[in-house]
């Protein structure tokens, strides 16, 4: 079941999640895409959420998305 990134909680830490990363122009979807993230940490910002991705353990990185983006838990 999909939820918005604004709904992330401590329960999601360590989980593999898939974030909708589609590109839109108005109401038209130009590119449909998703990104998988091993969630190590997150920060709620004003209208955005920063996720720390641990998919590559040697090189964790921060990714920022709008808080309205949807995600689903894969494991």
C-alpha positions as CSV (number, residue, x, y, z in Angstrom):
1,X,0.0,0.0,0.0
2,X,1.4,3.4,-1.0
3,X,1.8,6.3,1.4
4,X,3.4,9.7,1.0
5,X,6.9,10.3,2.2
6,X,5.4,12.7,4.9
7,X,4.1,9.5,6.6
8,X,7.6,8.0,7.2
9,X,8.2,6.8,10.7
10,X,11.0,5.1,12.7
11,X,9.4,1.7,11.8
12,X,10.6,2.2,8.2
13,X,14.3,2.5,9.1
14,X,16.3,-0.4,7.6
15,X,13.5,-1.3,5.2
16,X,13.8,-1.4,1.4
17,X,11.3,1.1,0.0
18,X,10.4,2.1,-3.5
19,X,9.7,5.8,-4.2
20,X,7.7,7.1,-7.1
21,X,10.1,9.3,-9.0
22,X,7.9,10.0,-12.0
23,X,8.4,13.2,-14.0
24,X,5.2,15.2,-14.6
25,X,4.3,18.3,-16.6
26,X,1.0,19.5,-15.2
27,X,-1.2,16.5,-15.0
28,X,0.7,14.6,-17.8
29,X,3.2,11.9,-16.8
30,X,6.3,12.4,-19.0
31,X,8.5,9.6,-17.5
32,X,7.3,6.8,-15.2
33,X,10.1,5.9,-12.8
34,X,10.7,4.4,-9.3
35,X,13.8,4.3,-7.2
36,X,14.6,1.8,-4.5
37,X,16.1,3.0,-1.3
38,X,17.5,1.1,1.7
39,X,16.3,3.7,4.3
40,X,19.0,4.4,6.9
41,X,17.7,7.8,8.1
42,X,15.3,10.5,7.1
43,X,14.7,14.2,7.8
44,X,11.3,15.9,7.5
45,X,11.8,19.4,6.0
46,X,9.4,22.1,5.0
47,X,7.5,20.4,2.2
48,X,10.3,17.9,1.5
49,X,11.9,14.8,2.9
50,X,15.6,13.8,2.8
51,X,16.3,10.1,2.8
52,X,19.6,8.5,3.5
53,X,20.0,5.6,1.1
54,X,22.2,2.6,2.2
55,X,21.7,0.5,-1.0
56,X,25.5,0.7,-1.5
57,X,26.8,0.2,2.0
58,X,30.3,1.7,1.2
59,X,28.7,4.9,-0.1
60,X,25.4,6.0,1.7
61,X,23.9,9.1,0.1
62,X,21.2,11.6,0.8
63,X,18.3,12.1,-1.6
64,X,15.7,14.8,-1.3
65,X,12.1,14.5,-2.6
66,X,8.9,16.4,-2.2
67,X,6.9,15.2,0.8
68,X,3.9,14.3,-1.5
69,X,5.8,11.6,-3.4
70,X,4.5,8.2,-2.7
71,X,6.4,5.1,-1.5
72,X,5.8,1.5,-0.6
73,X,7.7,-0.9,1.6
74,X,9.2,-3.9,-0.3
75,X,10.6,-5.8,2.7
